[in-house]
Amino acid sequence: MKLTLVRHTSLQIAEGVCYGQSDIDVSVHFANELSTLQQKLLHEQIDAVYASPLQRCSKLAHALGFDSILHDERLKELHFGDWEMQPWTEIPRDVFDVWAQNYAELAPPNGETFAALQQRGVDFLNEAHSRHAGQHLLVVTHGGMIRALIAHVLNMPLKGLFRFHVDYASLTRLDFSGAVPKIEFVNR
Protein backbone atom coordinates (compact mmCIF):
# COMPACT_ATOMS: atom_id res chain seq x y z
CA MET A 1 0.00 0.00 0.00
CA LYS A 2 1.14 3.52 -0.77
CA LEU A 3 -0.24 6.62 0.88
CA THR A 4 0.03 10.06 -0.63
CA LEU A 5 -0.66 12.46 2.21
CA VAL A 6 -1.94 15.92 1.24
CA ARG A 7 -1.81 18.73 3.74
CA HIS A 8 -4.80 21.05 3.38
CA THR A 9 -4.38 24.45 1.73
CA SER A 10 -3.80 27.72 3.59
CA LEU A 11 -6.51 28.93 5.94
CA GLN A 12 -8.68 31.96 6.54
CA ILE A 13 -7.29 32.74 9.99
CA ALA A 14 -4.92 35.29 11.43
CA GLU A 15 -1.33 34.18 11.92
CA GLY A 16 -0.35 33.15 15.42
CA VAL A 17 -3.68 31.59 16.41
CA CYS A 18 -3.89 28.04 17.74
CA TYR A 19 -6.58 26.25 15.73
CA GLY A 20 -6.05 22.45 15.87
CA GLN A 21 -9.48 20.82 15.47
CA SER A 22 -11.37 24.12 15.09
CA ASP A 23 -13.20 23.97 11.77
CA ILE A 24 -11.46 26.80 9.89
CA ASP A 25 -12.32 27.57 6.26
CA VAL A 26 -9.81 27.74 3.40
CA SER A 27 -8.16 31.03 2.42
CA VAL A 28 -8.76 33.21 -0.62
CA HIS A 29 -5.78 31.44 -2.23
CA PHE A 30 -7.67 28.15 -2.42
CA ALA A 31 -8.21 28.13 -6.19
CA ASN A 32 -4.52 28.72 -6.94
CA GLU A 33 -3.35 26.15 -4.39
CA LEU A 34 -5.91 23.66 -5.71
CA SER A 35 -4.66 24.14 -9.26
CA THR A 36 -1.08 23.50 -8.19
CA LEU A 37 -2.12 20.33 -6.36
CA GLN A 38 -4.10 19.09 -9.35
CA GLN A 39 -0.95 19.43 -11.47
CA LYS A 40 1.09 17.50 -8.90
CA LEU A 41 -1.50 14.68 -8.91
CA LEU A 42 -2.16 14.69 -12.66
CA HIS A 43 -0.50 11.36 -13.46
CA GLU A 44 -1.19 9.56 -10.19
CA GLN A 45 -3.37 6.45 -10.17
CA ILE A 46 -5.41 6.73 -6.95
CA ASP A 47 -7.50 3.80 -5.74
CA ALA A 48 -9.25 5.41 -2.77
CA VAL A 49 -9.47 8.85 -1.14
CA TYR A 50 -9.73 9.54 2.58
CA ALA A 51 -10.06 12.92 4.27
CA SER A 52 -10.33 14.48 7.67
CA PRO A 53 -13.95 15.65 8.10
CA LEU A 54 -12.83 19.20 8.95
CA GLN A 55 -13.91 21.52 6.13
CA ARG A 56 -10.37 22.54 5.14
CA CYS A 57 -9.66 18.92 4.21
CA SER A 58 -13.11 17.87 3.03
CA LYS A 59 -13.41 20.87 0.66
CA LEU A 60 -10.01 20.12 -0.82
CA ALA A 61 -10.73 16.41 -1.30
CA HIS A 62 -14.00 17.20 -3.11
CA ALA A 63 -12.44 19.99 -5.18
CA LEU A 64 -9.72 17.60 -6.38
CA GLY A 65 -12.53 15.88 -8.27
CA PHE A 66 -12.60 12.37 -6.86
CA ASP A 67 -15.92 10.51 -7.04
CA SER A 68 -15.94 8.95 -3.60
CA ILE A 69 -14.34 10.38 -0.47
CA LEU A 70 -14.23 8.50 2.81
CA HIS A 71 -14.17 10.83 5.81
CA ASP A 72 -12.37 9.53 8.86
CA GLU A 73 -12.38 11.25 12.27
CA ARG A 74 -8.98 9.74 13.08
CA LEU A 75 -7.36 11.99 10.44
CA LYS A 76 -8.17 15.21 12.33
CA GLU A 77 -5.50 17.57 13.64
CA LEU A 78 -4.40 17.62 17.28
CA HIS A 79 -7.11 18.76 19.68
CA PHE A 80 -5.62 21.70 21.57
CA GLY A 81 -8.53 21.83 24.03
CA ASP A 82 -8.81 25.18 25.85
CA TRP A 83 -6.10 26.67 23.61
CA GLU A 84 -8.22 26.33 20.45
CA MET A 85 -8.71 29.71 18.73
CA GLN A 86 -6.46 31.49 21.25
CA PRO A 87 -3.47 33.53 20.10
CA TRP A 88 -0.33 31.59 21.03
CA THR A 89 0.90 34.74 22.81
CA GLU A 90 -2.10 34.62 25.20
CA ILE A 91 -1.50 31.05 26.35
CA PRO A 92 0.22 31.28 29.77
CA ARG A 93 3.92 30.86 29.02
CA ASP A 94 4.67 28.66 32.03
CA VAL A 95 1.87 26.23 31.08
CA PHE A 96 2.89 26.23 27.41
CA ASP A 97 6.57 25.63 28.27
CA VAL A 98 5.73 22.56 30.38
CA TRP A 99 3.60 21.18 27.52
CA ALA A 100 6.26 21.98 24.90
CA GLN A 101 8.86 19.97 26.83
CA ASN A 102 6.71 16.83 26.64
CA TYR A 103 3.91 17.30 24.10
CA ALA A 104 4.00 13.59 23.31
CA GLU A 105 2.68 12.70 26.76
CA LEU A 106 1.10 15.94 28.02
CA ALA A 107 -2.11 17.42 26.66
CA PRO A 108 -3.13 21.06 26.59
CA PRO A 109 -5.95 21.63 29.11
CA ASN A 110 -8.94 19.56 27.87
CA GLY A 111 -7.00 18.56 24.74
CA GLU A 112 -5.06 15.51 23.62
CA THR A 113 -1.44 14.40 23.51
CA PHE A 114 0.58 13.93 20.33
CA ALA A 115 0.91 10.27 21.34
CA ALA A 116 -2.90 10.03 21.14
CA LEU A 117 -2.91 11.77 17.76
CA GLN A 118 -0.22 9.39 16.49
CA GLN A 119 -2.16 6.40 17.79
CA ARG A 120 -5.24 7.57 15.84
CA GLY A 121 -3.04 7.74 12.73
CA VAL A 122 -1.53 4.30 13.30
CA ASP A 123 -5.01 2.84 13.84
CA PHE A 124 -6.04 4.38 10.52
CA LEU A 125 -2.92 2.96 8.81
CA ASN A 126 -3.53 -0.54 10.14
CA GLU A 127 -7.14 -0.55 9.01
CA ALA A 128 -6.28 0.97 5.62
CA HIS A 129 -3.54 -1.60 5.09
CA SER A 130 -5.94 -4.49 5.69
CA ARG A 131 -8.65 -2.93 3.47
CA HIS A 132 -6.43 -1.59 0.69
CA ALA A 133 -3.39 -3.88 0.44
CA GLY A 134 -1.52 -3.17 -2.79
CA GLN A 135 -3.45 0.03 -3.48
CA HIS A 136 -2.53 3.72 -3.64
CA LEU A 137 -4.50 5.92 -1.24
CA LEU A 138 -4.78 9.70 -1.23
CA VAL A 139 -5.24 11.03 2.31
CA VAL A 140 -6.15 14.72 2.81
CA THR A 141 -5.19 15.62 6.34
CA HIS A 142 -3.27 18.02 8.60
CA GLY A 143 0.33 18.93 9.35
CA GLY A 144 0.29 17.34 12.81
CA MET A 145 -1.01 14.03 11.47
CA ILE A 146 1.52 14.00 8.62
CA ARG A 147 4.36 14.65 11.09
CA ALA A 148 3.09 11.89 13.40
CA LEU A 149 2.91 9.39 10.53
CA ILE A 150 6.43 10.32 9.37
CA ALA A 151 7.67 9.78 12.94
CA HIS A 152 5.91 6.40 12.98
CA VAL A 153 7.51 5.27 9.72
CA LEU A 154 10.95 6.44 10.87
CA ASN A 155 10.43 4.86 14.30
CA MET A 156 11.54 8.15 15.84
CA PRO A 157 10.41 9.74 19.10
CA LEU A 158 7.64 12.29 18.83
CA LYS A 159 9.94 14.84 20.49
CA GLY A 160 11.44 15.53 17.04
CA LEU A 161 8.09 16.14 15.33
CA PHE A 162 8.52 19.83 14.77
CA ARG A 163 11.83 19.38 12.99
CA PHE A 164 9.68 18.58 9.97
CA HIS A 165 8.03 21.50 8.25
CA VAL A 166 4.98 20.42 6.27
CA ASP A 167 3.87 22.99 3.72
CA TYR A 168 0.26 23.82 2.97
CA ALA A 169 -0.96 22.02 -0.16
CA SER A 170 2.06 19.70 -0.19
CA LEU A 171 2.36 15.99 -0.89
CA THR A 172 4.17 13.44 1.27
CA ARG A 173 4.36 9.81 0.16
CA LEU A 174 4.67 6.81 2.47
CA ASP A 175 5.23 3.35 1.00
CA PHE A 176 4.13 0.31 2.99
CA SER A 177 4.52 -2.21 0.16
CA GLY A 178 7.82 -3.70 1.34
CA ALA A 179 8.94 -5.36 4.55
CA VAL A 180 10.06 -1.98 5.92
CA PRO A 181 7.91 1.14 5.41
CA LYS A 182 9.60 3.97 3.55
CA ILE A 183 9.17 7.67 2.97
CA GLU A 184 9.38 8.38 -0.76
CA PHE A 185 9.20 12.17 -0.41
CA VAL A 186 8.06 15.03 1.82
CA ASN A 187 6.73 18.48 0.81
CA ARG A 188 6.46 17.87 -2.92
ROMI-25300 format. One record per residue: x, y, z of N, C-alpha, C in turn; residue in one letter. Coordinates in nm, 2 decimals. Layout:
BEGIN
PT     n.xx     n.yy     n.zz    ca.xx    ca.yy    ca.zz     c.xx     c.yy     c.zz   aa
PT        X        Y        Z        X        Y        Z        X        Y        Z    a
...
//
This chain:
BEGIN
PT     n.xx     n.yy     n.zz    ca.xx    ca.yy    ca.zz     c.xx     c.yy     c.zz   aa
PT     0.08    -0.12     0.00     0.00     0.00     0.00     0.09     0.12     0.00    m
PT     0.05     0.22    -0.08     0.11     0.35    -0.08     0.01     0.45    -0.03    k
PT     0.06     0.55     0.05    -0.02     0.66     0.09     0.04     0.79     0.04    l
PT    -0.04     0.87    -0.03     0.00     1.01    -0.06    -0.08     1.10     0.03    t
PT     0.00     1.16     0.12    -0.07     1.25     0.22    -0.07     1.39     0.17    l
PT    -0.18     1.45     0.17    -0.19     1.59     0.12    -0.23     1.68     0.25    v
PT    -0.14     1.78     0.27    -0.18     1.87     0.37    -0.28     1.97     0.31    r
PT    -0.38     2.01     0.38    -0.48     2.10     0.34    -0.41     2.23     0.29    h
PT    -0.49     2.32     0.22    -0.44     2.44     0.17    -0.44     2.55     0.29    t
PT    -0.39     2.67     0.26    -0.38     2.77     0.36    -0.52     2.81     0.41    s
PT    -0.52     2.87     0.53    -0.65     2.89     0.59    -0.69     3.04     0.61    l
PT    -0.81     3.06     0.63    -0.87     3.20     0.65    -0.87     3.22     0.80    q
PT    -0.75     3.25     0.86    -0.73     3.27     1.00    -0.60     3.36     1.02    i
PT    -0.61     3.44     1.12    -0.49     3.53     1.14    -0.37     3.44     1.18    a
PT    -0.25     3.49     1.15    -0.13     3.42     1.19    -0.12     3.42     1.34    e
PT    -0.06     3.32     1.40    -0.03     3.32     1.54    -0.15     3.27     1.63    g
PT    -0.25     3.21     1.57    -0.37     3.16     1.64    -0.36     3.01     1.64    v
PT    -0.38     2.95     1.76    -0.39     2.80     1.77    -0.53     2.75     1.73    c
PT    -0.53     2.67     1.63    -0.66     2.63     1.57    -0.68     2.48     1.57    y
PT    -0.59     2.39     1.57    -0.61     2.24     1.59    -0.73     2.19     1.52    g
PT    -0.83     2.14     1.60    -0.95     2.08     1.55    -1.06     2.18     1.52    q
PT    -1.04     2.31     1.54    -1.14     2.41     1.51    -1.16     2.40     1.36    s
PT    -1.28     2.42     1.32    -1.32     2.40     1.18    -1.30     2.53     1.10    d
PT    -1.18     2.56     1.06    -1.15     2.68     0.99    -1.16     2.66     0.84    i
PT    -1.21     2.76     0.77    -1.23     2.76     0.63    -1.10     2.78     0.55    d
PT    -1.10     2.75     0.43    -0.98     2.77     0.34    -0.97     2.92     0.31    v
PT    -0.84     2.96     0.27    -0.82     3.10     0.24    -0.86     3.14     0.10    s
PT    -0.84     3.27     0.07    -0.88     3.32    -0.06    -0.78     3.27    -0.17    v
PT    -0.67     3.20    -0.13    -0.58     3.14    -0.22    -0.61     3.00    -0.26    h
PT    -0.73     2.95    -0.22    -0.77     2.82    -0.24    -0.76     2.77    -0.39    f
PT    -0.82     2.85    -0.48    -0.82     2.81    -0.62    -0.68     2.79    -0.68    a
PT    -0.59     2.88    -0.64    -0.45     2.87    -0.69    -0.38     2.75    -0.63    n
PT    -0.40     2.73    -0.50    -0.34     2.61    -0.44    -0.39     2.48    -0.49    e
PT    -0.52     2.48    -0.51    -0.59     2.37    -0.57    -0.53     2.33    -0.71    l
PT    -0.52     2.43    -0.79    -0.47     2.41    -0.93    -0.33     2.35    -0.92    s
PT    -0.24     2.40    -0.83    -0.11     2.35    -0.82    -0.11     2.20    -0.78    t
PT    -0.20     2.17    -0.68    -0.21     2.03    -0.64    -0.26     1.94    -0.75    l
PT    -0.36     1.99    -0.82    -0.41     1.91    -0.93    -0.30     1.88    -1.03    q
PT    -0.21     1.97    -1.06    -0.10     1.94    -1.15     0.00     1.84    -1.09    q
PT     0.02     1.85    -0.96     0.11     1.75    -0.89     0.05     1.61    -0.90    k
PT    -0.08     1.60    -0.90    -0.15     1.47    -0.89    -0.19     1.42    -1.03    l
PT    -0.16     1.49    -1.13    -0.22     1.47    -1.27    -0.20     1.33    -1.31    l
PT    -0.08     1.27    -1.29    -0.05     1.14    -1.35    -0.05     1.03    -1.24    h
PT    -0.11     1.06    -1.13    -0.12     0.96    -1.02    -0.24     0.87    -1.04    e
PT    -0.22     0.74    -1.02    -0.34     0.64    -1.02    -0.38     0.62    -0.87    q
PT    -0.49     0.68    -0.83    -0.54     0.67    -0.70    -0.65     0.57    -0.69    i
PT    -0.65     0.48    -0.59    -0.75     0.38    -0.57    -0.86     0.42    -0.48    d
PT    -0.83     0.50    -0.38    -0.93     0.54    -0.28    -0.88     0.67    -0.22    a
PT    -0.98     0.75    -0.17    -0.95     0.89    -0.11    -1.01     0.89     0.02    v
PT    -0.93     0.93     0.12    -0.97     0.95     0.26    -0.95     1.10     0.29    y
PT    -1.03     1.15     0.38    -1.01     1.29     0.43    -1.05     1.31     0.57    a
PT    -0.98     1.40     0.64    -1.03     1.45     0.77    -1.17     1.51     0.74    s
PT    -1.27     1.50     0.83    -1.39     1.56     0.81    -1.39     1.72     0.83    p
PT    -1.29     1.77     0.88    -1.28     1.92     0.89    -1.29     1.98     0.76    l
PT    -1.36     2.10     0.74    -1.39     2.15     0.61    -1.27     2.18     0.53    q
PT    -1.16     2.22     0.59    -1.04     2.25     0.51    -0.98     2.13     0.44    r
PT    -1.01     2.01     0.49    -0.97     1.89     0.42    -1.08     1.84     0.33    c
PT    -1.20     1.84     0.38    -1.31     1.79     0.30    -1.33     1.87     0.17    s
PT    -1.33     2.00     0.19    -1.34     2.09     0.07    -1.23     2.06    -0.04    k
PT    -1.11     2.04     0.01    -1.00     2.01    -0.08    -1.02     1.88    -0.15    l
PT    -1.05     1.77    -0.07    -1.07     1.64    -0.13    -1.18     1.64    -0.24    a
PT    -1.29     1.71    -0.21    -1.40     1.72    -0.31    -1.36     1.80    -0.43    h
PT    -1.29     1.91    -0.41    -1.24     2.00    -0.52    -1.14     1.93    -0.61    a
PT    -1.07     1.83    -0.56    -0.97     1.76    -0.64    -1.04     1.67    -0.74    l
PT    -1.17     1.65    -0.72    -1.25     1.59    -0.83    -1.27     1.44    -0.82    g
PT    -1.24     1.38    -0.70    -1.26     1.24    -0.69    -1.41     1.20    -0.66    f
PT    -1.45     1.09    -0.71    -1.59     1.05    -0.70    -1.64     1.02    -0.56    d
PT    -1.55     0.94    -0.49    -1.59     0.90    -0.36    -1.49     0.93    -0.26    s
PT    -1.53     1.00    -0.15    -1.43     1.04    -0.05    -1.48     0.98     0.08    i
PT    -1.39     0.91     0.15    -1.42     0.85     0.28    -1.37     0.94     0.39    l
PT    -1.46     1.00     0.47    -1.42     1.08     0.58    -1.39     1.00     0.70    h
PT    -1.28     1.03     0.77    -1.24     0.95     0.89    -1.19     1.05     1.00    d
PT    -1.26     1.04     1.11    -1.24     1.13     1.23    -1.09     1.11     1.28    e
PT    -1.03     1.00     1.26    -0.90     0.97     1.31    -0.79     1.06     1.24    r
PT    -0.83     1.12     1.12    -0.74     1.20     1.04    -0.73     1.35     1.08    l
PT    -0.81     1.38     1.19    -0.82     1.52     1.23    -0.68     1.57     1.29    k
PT    -0.67     1.70     1.30    -0.55     1.76     1.36    -0.55     1.74     1.52    e
PT    -0.45     1.77     1.58    -0.44     1.76     1.73    -0.55     1.85     1.79    l
PT    -0.61     1.80     1.90    -0.71     1.88     1.97    -0.64     1.95     2.08    h
PT    -0.63     2.09     2.06    -0.56     2.17     2.16    -0.65     2.21     2.27    f
PT    -0.77     2.16     2.29    -0.85     2.18     2.40    -0.88     2.33     2.43    g
PT    -0.85     2.38     2.55    -0.88     2.52     2.59    -0.80     2.62     2.51    d
PT    -0.69     2.57     2.44    -0.61     2.67     2.36    -0.67     2.69     2.22    w
PT    -0.76     2.62     2.18    -0.82     2.63     2.04    -0.87     2.78     2.03    e
PT    -0.83     2.84     1.92    -0.87     2.97     1.87    -0.81     3.08     1.96    m
PT    -0.71     3.05     2.04    -0.65     3.15     2.12    -0.52     3.19     2.06    q
PT    -0.48     3.32     2.06    -0.35     3.35     2.01    -0.24     3.28     2.09    p
PT    -0.14     3.23     2.03    -0.03     3.16     2.10     0.03     3.25     2.21    w
PT     0.03     3.38     2.18     0.09     3.47     2.28     0.01     3.49     2.41    t
PT    -0.12     3.45     2.40    -0.21     3.46     2.52    -0.22     3.33     2.60    e
PT    -0.15     3.23     2.56    -0.15     3.10     2.64    -0.04     3.13     2.74    i
PT    -0.08     3.10     2.87     0.02     3.13     2.98     0.15     3.06     2.95    p
PT     0.26     3.14     2.94     0.39     3.09     2.90     0.44     2.97     2.99    r
PT     0.42     2.98     3.12     0.47     2.87     3.20     0.39     2.74     3.17    d
PT     0.27     2.74     3.14     0.19     2.62     3.11     0.23     2.57     2.97    v
PT     0.25     2.66     2.88     0.29     2.62     2.74     0.43     2.56     2.75    f
PT     0.52     2.62     2.82     0.66     2.56     2.83     0.66     2.42     2.88    d
PT     0.58     2.39     2.98     0.57     2.26     3.04     0.52     2.16     2.93    v
PT     0.41     2.20     2.86     0.36     2.12     2.75     0.46     2.10     2.64    w
PT     0.53     2.20     2.60     0.63     2.20     2.49     0.74     2.10     2.52    a
PT     0.78     2.09     2.65     0.89     2.00     2.68     0.85     1.85     2.67    q
PT     0.72     1.82     2.67     0.67     1.68     2.66     0.53     1.67     2.60    n
PT     0.52     1.73     2.48     0.39     1.73     2.41     0.35     1.59     2.37    y
PT     0.44     1.50     2.36     0.40     1.36     2.33     0.31     1.30     2.44    a
PT     0.34     1.33     2.56     0.27     1.27     2.68     0.18     1.37     2.75    e
PT     0.19     1.50     2.73     0.11     1.59     2.80     0.01     1.66     2.70    l
PT    -0.11     1.68     2.75    -0.21     1.74     2.67    -0.23     1.89     2.71    a
PT    -0.27     1.97     2.62    -0.31     2.11     2.66    -0.44     2.09     2.74    p
PT    -0.47     2.18     2.83    -0.60     2.16     2.91    -0.72     2.12     2.83    p
PT    -0.78     2.01     2.86    -0.89     1.96     2.79    -0.87     1.92     2.64    n
PT    -0.74     1.90     2.61    -0.70     1.86     2.47    -0.65     1.71     2.47    g
PT    -0.56     1.68     2.37    -0.51     1.55     2.36    -0.35     1.56     2.34    e
PT    -0.29     1.45     2.37    -0.14     1.44     2.35    -0.11     1.41     2.21    t
PT     0.01     1.43     2.17     0.06     1.39     2.03     0.07     1.24     2.02    f
PT     0.09     1.17     2.14     0.09     1.03     2.13    -0.05     0.98     2.10    a
PT    -0.15     1.04     2.15    -0.29     1.00     2.11    -0.32     1.03     1.97    a
PT    -0.27     1.15     1.92    -0.29     1.18     1.78    -0.22     1.07     1.69    l
PT    -0.10     1.04     1.73    -0.02     0.94     1.65    -0.09     0.80     1.65    q
PT    -0.15     0.77     1.77    -0.22     0.64     1.78    -0.34     0.64     1.69    q
PT    -0.41     0.75     1.68    -0.52     0.76     1.58    -0.47     0.73     1.44    r
PT    -0.36     0.79     1.41    -0.30     0.77     1.27    -0.26     0.63     1.25    g
PT    -0.20     0.57     1.34    -0.15     0.43     1.33    -0.27     0.34     1.32    v
PT    -0.38     0.36     1.40    -0.50     0.28     1.38    -0.56     0.30     1.24    d
PT    -0.56     0.42     1.19    -0.60     0.44     1.05    -0.52     0.36     0.95    f
PT    -0.38     0.37     0.97    -0.29     0.30     0.88    -0.32     0.15     0.88    l
PT    -0.33     0.09     1.00    -0.35    -0.05     1.01    -0.48    -0.10     0.95    n
PT    -0.59    -0.02     0.97    -0.71    -0.05     0.90    -0.70    -0.04     0.75    e
PT    -0.64     0.07     0.71    -0.63     0.10     0.56    -0.54    -0.01     0.50    a
PT    -0.44    -0.06     0.57    -0.35    -0.16     0.51    -0.43    -0.29     0.49    h
PT    -0.52    -0.32     0.58    -0.59    -0.45     0.57    -0.70    -0.43     0.46    s
PT    -0.76    -0.32     0.45    -0.87    -0.29     0.35    -0.81    -0.26     0.21    r
PT    -0.69    -0.21     0.20    -0.64    -0.16     0.07    -0.50    -0.21     0.04    h
PT    -0.47    -0.33     0.07    -0.34    -0.39     0.04    -0.31    -0.38    -0.11    a
PT    -0.19    -0.33    -0.14    -0.15    -0.32    -0.28    -0.21    -0.20    -0.35    g
PT    -0.28    -0.11    -0.28    -0.34     0.00    -0.35    -0.27     0.13    -0.31    q
PT    -0.31     0.24    -0.39    -0.25     0.37    -0.36    -0.37     0.46    -0.31    h
PT    -0.35     0.51    -0.19    -0.45     0.59    -0.12    -0.41     0.74    -0.12    l
PT    -0.50     0.83    -0.14    -0.48     0.97    -0.12    -0.55     1.00     0.01    l
PT    -0.47     1.07     0.10    -0.52     1.10     0.23    -0.51     1.25     0.25    v
PT    -0.62     1.33     0.26    -0.61     1.47     0.28    -0.63     1.50     0.43    v
PT    -0.52     1.55     0.49    -0.52     1.56     0.63    -0.44     1.69     0.68    t
PT    -0.38     1.68     0.79    -0.33     1.80     0.86    -0.18     1.78     0.89    h
PT    -0.11     1.90     0.91     0.03     1.89     0.93     0.07     1.81     1.05    g
PT     0.00     1.81     1.16     0.03     1.73     1.28     0.02     1.59     1.25    g
PT    -0.08     1.54     1.18    -0.10     1.40     1.15     0.01     1.36     1.05    m
PT     0.04     1.44     0.96     0.15     1.40     0.86     0.28     1.38     0.94    i
PT     0.31     1.48     1.03     0.44     1.46     1.11     0.43     1.34     1.19    r
PT     0.32     1.31     1.25     0.31     1.19     1.34     0.33     1.06     1.26    a
PT     0.28     1.06     1.14     0.29     0.94     1.05     0.44     0.93     1.00    l
PT     0.50     1.04     0.97     0.64     1.03     0.94     0.72     0.98     1.05    i
PT     0.70     1.03     1.17     0.77     0.98     1.29     0.74     0.83     1.31    a
PT     0.62     0.78     1.29     0.59     0.64     1.30     0.67     0.56     1.20    h
PT     0.68     0.60     1.07     0.75     0.53     0.97     0.90     0.52     1.00    v
PT     0.95     0.64     1.05     1.10     0.64     1.09     1.13     0.58     1.22    l
PT     1.02     0.54     1.30     1.04     0.49     1.43     1.12     0.58     1.52    n
PT     1.08     0.71     1.51     1.15     0.82     1.58     1.06     0.87     1.70    m
PT     1.12     0.92     1.80     1.04     0.97     1.91     0.96     1.10     1.86    p
PT     0.85     1.11     1.92     0.76     1.23     1.88     0.83     1.36     1.92    l
PT     0.93     1.36     2.01     0.99     1.48     2.05     1.05     1.56     1.93    k
PT     1.09     1.49     1.82     1.14     1.55     1.70     1.04     1.60     1.60    g
PT     0.92     1.59     1.63     0.81     1.61     1.53     0.82     1.75     1.46    l
PT     0.85     1.85     1.54     0.85     1.98     1.48     0.98     2.02     1.40    f
PT     1.07     1.92     1.39     1.18     1.94     1.30     1.14     1.92     1.15    r
PT     1.02     1.87     1.13     0.97     1.86     1.00     0.87     1.97     0.97    f
PT     0.90     2.05     0.87     0.80     2.15     0.83     0.72     2.09     0.71    h
PT     0.59     2.10     0.73     0.50     2.04     0.63     0.42     2.16     0.57    v
PT     0.45     2.19     0.44     0.39     2.30     0.37     0.24     2.28     0.35    d
PT     0.16     2.39     0.34     0.03     2.38     0.30     0.03     2.33     0.15    y
PT    -0.08     2.25     0.12    -0.10     2.20    -0.02     0.02     2.12    -0.07    a
PT     0.09     2.05     0.02     0.21     1.97    -0.02     0.17     1.82    -0.02    s
PT     0.25     1.74    -0.08     0.24     1.60    -0.09     0.35     1.53    -0.01    l
PT     0.32     1.43     0.06     0.42     1.34     0.13     0.38     1.20     0.10    t
PT     0.47     1.12     0.05     0.44     0.98     0.02     0.50     0.88     0.11    r
PT     0.42     0.79     0.16     0.47     0.68     0.25     0.44     0.55     0.17    l
PT     0.54     0.46     0.17     0.52     0.33     0.10     0.53     0.22     0.20    d
PT     0.42     0.14     0.21     0.41     0.03     0.30     0.41    -0.10     0.22    f
PT     0.46    -0.10     0.10     0.45    -0.22     0.02     0.56    -0.32     0.04    s
PT     0.67    -0.28     0.10     0.78    -0.37     0.13     0.78    -0.41     0.28    g
PT     0.88    -0.49     0.32     0.89    -0.54     0.45     0.91    -0.42     0.55    a
PT     0.98    -0.31     0.51     1.01    -0.20     0.59     0.94    -0.08     0.53    v
PT     0.85     0.00     0.60     0.79     0.11     0.54     0.90     0.22     0.51    p
PT     0.87     0.30     0.40     0.96     0.40     0.36     0.89     0.53     0.33    k
PT     0.97     0.64     0.34     0.92     0.77     0.30     0.98     0.80     0.16    i
PT     0.89     0.81     0.06     0.94     0.84    -0.08     0.97     0.98    -0.09    e
PT     0.89     1.07    -0.04     0.92     1.22    -0.04     0.83     1.29     0.06    f
PT     0.88     1.41     0.09     0.81     1.50     0.18     0.80     1.64     0.12    v
PT     0.69     1.71     0.13     0.67     1.85     0.08     0.69     1.86    -0.07    n
PT     0.64     1.77    -0.15     0.65     1.79    -0.29     0.53     1.87    -0.34    r
//
